[in-house]
Amino acid sequence: MIKIVADNNIPFLEGALEGAARVEYLPGGEISRSHLLDADGLIIRTRTKCNKKLLEGTSIRFIASATIGYDHIDADYCREKGIGWTNAPGCNSSSVEQYIVSSLLWLAVHRSFNLSGKTLGVIGVGNVGSKVANAAGALGMNVLLNDPPRERAEGSAEFVSLEALMKQSDIISLHVPLNRVGLDNTHHLVNPEFLTHLKSGAILINTSRGGVVDEPALMEGIRSDKLSDVILDVFENEPAINQELLEAITLATPHIAGYSLDGKANGTTMSVRALSRFFGLGLNHWSPAFIPGPEIPEIVTDASKSDLSELLWDIFHQTYDITSDDQRLRSAPDTFEKLRSDYPFRREPEAYVVRLFQGYPEVRSLLEKLGFEIK
């Protein structure tokens, strides 16, 4: 029977593989080479760095990461050693969409502007960026898309240059992988030159990777009022985050944008199925038996309110209120990892029913586009 080493914070995993493999559960950041000497497979998150130091001399043949990102996996080393690996692209895309919509609605209400009058620039239009763009369009925003790899493959009809996006966008949302080399290098994509092209008072949201943003440059952009608001879910040196930066930005969360139960279940499902296909475990169609529903699955609201942004925020924050995560991080920034591992229960809009009184057809349609069931 094969042996699998697994991060003990991957939800819904315990019990999934036990009939087909021996499984050892360990904290992701503590998995070491000694644990892998006799292991065949590995299920991880971003805190386990799969490189030569970890893998050299072990019997690992396959790695499954239950995450969208994969910069924690040394793909060149794995290819050289014949180690197969996979990530879980798109697994938490709807969860990040939920985070961005919560951010946009919070901004609209607390900064007193209409989203329908704003332009959102989406940099990176993969699984996540595409959903964010669709949600922003449903909210009436003008959406600009920048994705050089897709533009090269598909043509320029849907996409704009990075310079055009920077100059025209009121709000910019980052959804790129962290690439440190090559044509599509994204390391410190947001740097002093990037900031010079922005509208004065632009808003920046980053839910991709901390290294995409040059943090000293970001601080200067905030000090000079080039940026009016900054929302960060990721930091360059996390879990050791810059306290000065934390105090300077508008909203800060501990790398949990994709942490809905729905997204976690998807990532675990994709990882178990990938391991099953590689090792022939007979679990190619496995999925979690049960995902708990929201404590209060029905949202009742009077849609006769005159301000659409306030109405949407009133509904949406009952599924996810970004300010609660911001408060948790600010009250205990040194517990970044614990805040992630102990993250509270959260479901996406699809798990809720909105009972809408005085609802105009356009409001019902908008809520449906954001994922809610309407009654």
C-alpha positions in Angstrom: 0.0 0.0 0.0 1.4 3.4 -1.0 2.1 6.1 1.6 0.7 9.7 1.3 1.9 12.6 3.4 -0.7 15.3 3.7 -1.1 18.8 5.1 -3.3 18.4 8.1 -5.2 21.7 7.3 -6.7 20.5 4.0 -10.4 20.4 4.6 -12.5 17.3 3.9 -9.4 15.2 3.2 -9.3 13.0 6.4 -10.9 9.7 5.6 -10.8 10.1 1.8 -7.7 8.1 1.1 -7.4 5.8 4.1 -8.9 2.8 2.3 -6.4 3.0 -0.5 -3.3 4.3 1.1 -1.4 4.9 4.4 -1.8 8.6 5.2 0.3 10.7 7.5 -1.1 14.2 8.4 1.4 17.0 9.3 1.3 20.8 9.5 2.2 22.0 6.0 5.0 24.3 7.2 6.6 21.4 9.1 6.8 18.8 6.4 10.4 17.9 6.0 12.6 15.6 3.9 12.7 13.0 6.7 8.9 12.6 6.5 9.1 11.8 2.8 11.9 9.3 2.6 9.4 6.4 2.4 6.4 8.3 1.0 5.0 8.0 -2.5 2.7 11.0 -2.7 2.2 14.4 -1.2 -0.9 16.6 -0.8 0.0 20.2 0.1 -0.9 23.8 0.2 1.3 26.8 -0.5 3.2 26.6 2.8 5.1 23.4 1.7 8.0 24.4 -0.6 8.5 21.5 -2.9 12.1 21.9 -4.0 15.4 20.0 -4.0 15.9 20.6 -0.3 12.6 18.9 0.5 12.5 16.2 -2.2 16.1 15.1 -2.8 16.6 11.4 -1.9 12.9 10.8 -1.1 10.6 8.3 -2.9 8.0 10.9 -3.8 6.5 10.3 -7.2 3.6 12.7 -7.3 2.6 16.0 -5.7 -1.0 17.4 -5.5 -1.4 21.0 -4.4 -4.9 21.9 -3.4 -4.3 25.5 -4.5 -4.7 27.6 -7.6 -1.0 28.8 -7.3 2.0 26.6 -7.9 5.0 28.9 -7.4 5.8 26.8 -4.2 6.6 23.8 -6.5 10.0 23.7 -8.3 8.6 22.5 -11.6 12.1 22.2 -13.2 13.4 20.0 -10.4 10.3 17.8 -10.5 10.7 17.4 -14.3 14.3 16.5 -13.9 13.6 13.9 -11.3 10.4 12.5 -13.0 8.1 13.7 -10.2 4.6 14.4 -11.4 2.7 17.3 -9.9 -0.6 19.1 -10.2 -2.3 22.1 -8.8 -6.1 22.9 -8.6 -6.7 25.7 -11.2 -9.9 27.5 -10.7 -10.8 25.6 -7.5 -11.5 28.7 -5.5 -12.2 31.2 -8.3 -15.8 31.8 -7.1 -14.5 32.4 -3.5 -12.1 35.1 -4.7 -14.9 36.6 -6.8 -17.0 36.8 -3.6 -14.1 38.6 -1.9 -13.7 41.1 -4.7 -17.4 41.8 -4.9 -17.4 42.4 -1.1 -14.5 44.8 -1.5 -16.2 46.7 -4.4 -19.5 47.0 -2.5 -17.7 48.1 0.7 -15.8 50.8 -1.3 -19.0 52.0 -3.0 -20.8 52.4 0.3 -17.9 53.8 2.4 -16.4 56.0 -0.3 -19.8 57.2 -1.6 -19.5 56.4 -5.2 -21.5 54.4 -7.8 -19.8 51.4 -9.2 -21.7 51.9 -12.5 -19.6 55.1 -13.0 -16.2 53.4 -12.4 -13.8 51.5 -14.6 -12.2 48.2 -13.2 -9.0 47.0 -14.7 -8.5 43.3 -14.4 -4.9 42.2 -14.8 -4.8 38.4 -15.4 -7.9 37.0 -16.9 -7.8 33.3 -16.0 -10.3 31.4 -14.0 -10.5 34.0 -11.3 -10.0 37.1 -13.3 -12.8 36.1 -15.7 -15.3 35.7 -12.9 -14.3 39.0 -11.4 -14.8 40.7 -14.7 -18.2 39.1 -15.2 -19.3 40.2 -11.7 -18.0 43.7 -12.2 -19.9 43.9 -15.5 -23.1 42.7 -13.7 -22.5 45.6 -11.3 -22.5 48.0 -14.2 -18.8 48.7 -14.2 -16.8 49.3 -17.3 -14.2 46.5 -17.4 -10.8 46.5 -19.0 -8.9 43.2 -19.4 -5.1 42.7 -19.6 -3.6 39.2 -20.1 -0.6 39.1 -22.4 -0.5 35.2 -22.7 -4.1 35.1 -23.6 -3.8 38.0 -26.0 -0.9 36.3 -27.8 -3.0 33.2 -28.2 -6.4 34.7 -28.9 -5.7 38.1 -30.5 -6.2 41.6 -29.1 -10.0 42.0 -29.5 -10.8 41.5 -25.8 -7.7 42.9 -24.3 -6.0 46.2 -23.8 -2.3 47.1 -23.1 -1.1 47.3 -19.5 -0.4 51.0 -20.1 -3.9 51.7 -21.3 -5.4 49.8 -18.4 -3.3 51.7 -15.9 -4.2 55.1 -17.3 -8.0 54.4 -17.6 -8.8 52.4 -14.6 -10.3 53.8 -11.4 -9.8 50.4 -9.6 -7.3 47.7 -10.5 -7.5 44.1 -9.4 -4.6 41.7 -9.7 -5.1 38.0 -10.7 -1.7 36.9 -12.0 0.6 34.1 -11.1 4.0 35.0 -9.6 6.5 34.6 -12.4 10.0 35.7 -11.6 11.5 35.2 -15.1 10.6 35.2 -18.8 8.3 37.2 -21.0 5.5 37.2 -18.5 7.5 38.1 -15.4 5.1 39.5 -12.8 7.5 39.9 -9.9 7.1 43.5 -8.7 4.7 44.2 -11.5 3.4 47.0 -9.3 6.5 49.1 -9.0 7.4 52.8 -9.2 7.0 53.0 -12.9 3.6 51.2 -12.8 2.3 53.7 -10.2 3.4 56.7 -12.3 0.9 55.7 -15.0 -2.1 55.5 -12.7 -4.9 58.0 -12.3 -4.5 60.1 -9.2 -6.5 58.5 -6.5 -6.7 55.1 -8.1 -7.6 52.0 -6.0 -5.6 48.8 -6.0 -6.7 45.3 -4.9 -4.3 42.3 -4.8 -5.5 38.8 -4.2 -2.9 37.1 -6.3 0.6 36.8 -4.8 2.4 39.2 -2.5 5.5 39.3 -4.6 3.6 40.9 -7.5 3.7 44.2 -5.6 6.8 46.1 -4.7 5.8 47.1 -1.1 8.1 50.1 -0.6 6.8 51.5 -3.9 3.3 50.8 -2.8 3.9 52.7 0.5 5.2 55.7 -1.5 2.1 55.5 -3.7 -0.1 55.7 -0.6 1.9 58.5 1.0 1.8 60.6 -2.2 -2.0 60.1 -2.6 -1.5 58.4 -6.0 -3.5 55.6 -4.4 -6.6 56.5 -2.5 -7.3 53.0 -1.2 -5.4 49.7 -1.2 -6.9 46.3 -0.3 -4.4 43.4 0.2 -5.1 39.8 0.9 -1.4 38.8 0.1 1.9 40.2 1.3 5.4 39.9 0.0 7.0 38.3 3.1 4.0 36.7 4.7 3.4 35.4 7.3 5.8 38.2 8.5 4.0 41.2 7.2 5.1 44.8 7.2 3.4 46.5 10.1 3.8 50.0 8.6 2.2 48.8 5.4 -0.6 47.1 7.4 -1.4 50.4 9.1 -1.3 52.4 5.8 -3.7 50.3 3.7 -7.5 50.4 3.7 -8.4 46.7 4.2 -6.0 43.8 4.9 -6.7 40.1 5.2 -4.5 37.1 5.8 -4.4 35.4 2.4 -7.9 34.0 2.7 -9.7 35.4 -0.4 -10.1 31.9 -1.7 -11.0 30.3 1.7 -14.7 29.6 1.3 -15.7 26.0 2.1 -16.8 25.6 -1.5 -13.4 26.5 -2.8 -11.6 24.3 -0.3 -13.9 21.4 -1.1 -13.1 21.9 -4.8 -9.4 22.0 -4.2 -9.4 18.8 -2.1 -11.6 17.0 -4.7 -9.3 17.9 -7.5 -6.2 16.7 -5.5 -7.7 13.4 -4.4 -8.9 12.6 -8.0 -5.4 13.5 -9.4 -3.7 11.2 -6.9 -6.2 8.5 -7.7 -5.5 8.7 -11.4 -1.7 8.7 -10.9 -1.6 5.8 -8.5 -4.7 3.9 -9.6 -6.6 4.2 -6.3 -10.1 3.9 -7.6 -11.2 7.4 -6.4 -11.4 9.2 -9.7 -14.9 10.4 -8.9 -14.5 11.1 -5.2 -16.0 14.2 -3.7 -16.8 15.3 -0.1 -19.8 13.6 1.3 -21.2 16.7 3.0 -20.4 20.4 3.0 -22.1 22.2 5.9 -24.7 24.9 4.9 -24.8 28.4 6.3 -26.1 28.9 9.8 -28.8 31.3 8.3 -29.2 30.3 4.7 -32.0 32.7 4.0 -31.5 36.4 3.6 -34.6 38.5 3.9 -34.5 42.1 2.6 -36.7 45.0 1.5 -35.4 46.0 -1.9 -37.3 49.4 -1.9 -34.2 51.1 -0.6 -33.2 53.9 -3.0 -29.5 53.3 -2.9 -28.5 50.2 -4.8 -25.0 50.0 -3.4 -26.3 50.0 0.2 -28.9 47.3 -0.7 -26.3 45.0 -2.3 -23.9 45.5 0.6 -26.6 44.8 3.1 -27.3 41.5 1.3 -23.8 40.5 0.3 -22.0 41.1 3.6 -24.3 38.5 5.1 -22.4 35.9 3.0 -19.0 37.6 3.4 -18.0 40.8 5.3 -14.4 41.6 4.4 -14.2 44.0 7.4 -14.4 41.1 9.9 -11.3 39.5 8.4 -9.6 42.9 8.4 -10.3 43.4 12.1 -9.0 39.9 13.0 -5.7 40.5 11.2 -5.2 44.0 12.6 -5.9 42.8 16.1 -3.2 40.1 15.9 -0.9 40.5 12.9 1.6 38.1 14.4 -0.9 35.3 14.2 -1.1 35.4 10.3 -0.8 31.6 9.9 -3.1 30.8 12.8 -5.8 33.1 11.3 -5.5 31.1 8.1 -5.6 27.6 9.7 -8.4 28.6 12.0 -10.4 30.5 9.4 -14.1 30.7 10.3 -16.9 29.1 8.3 -17.8 30.8 5.0 -20.1 29.8 2.1 -20.5 31.4 -1.3 -23.7 33.1 -2.5 -24.9 30.0 -4.2 -25.5 28.5 -0.8 -28.0 31.3 0.1 -31.6 32.1 -0.8 -32.6 35.8 -0.9 -36.2 36.5 -0.1 -36.7 39.9 -1.8 -39.6 42.2 -1.0 -40.4 45.1 -3.3 -37.8 43.8 -5.7 -37.6 45.3 -9.1 -36.7 42.9 -12.0 -33.3 44.5 -12.5 -32.4 43.9 -8.9 -33.5 40.3 -9.0 -31.5 39.8 -12.2 -28.4 41.4 -10.7 -28.5 39.2 -7.6 -28.9 36.1 -9.7 -25.8 37.1 -11.7 -24.0 37.4 -8.4 -24.9 33.8 -7.6 -27.9 34.0 -5.3 -31.2 32.1 -5.6 -34.1 34.6 -5.4 -37.5 34.0 -4.0 
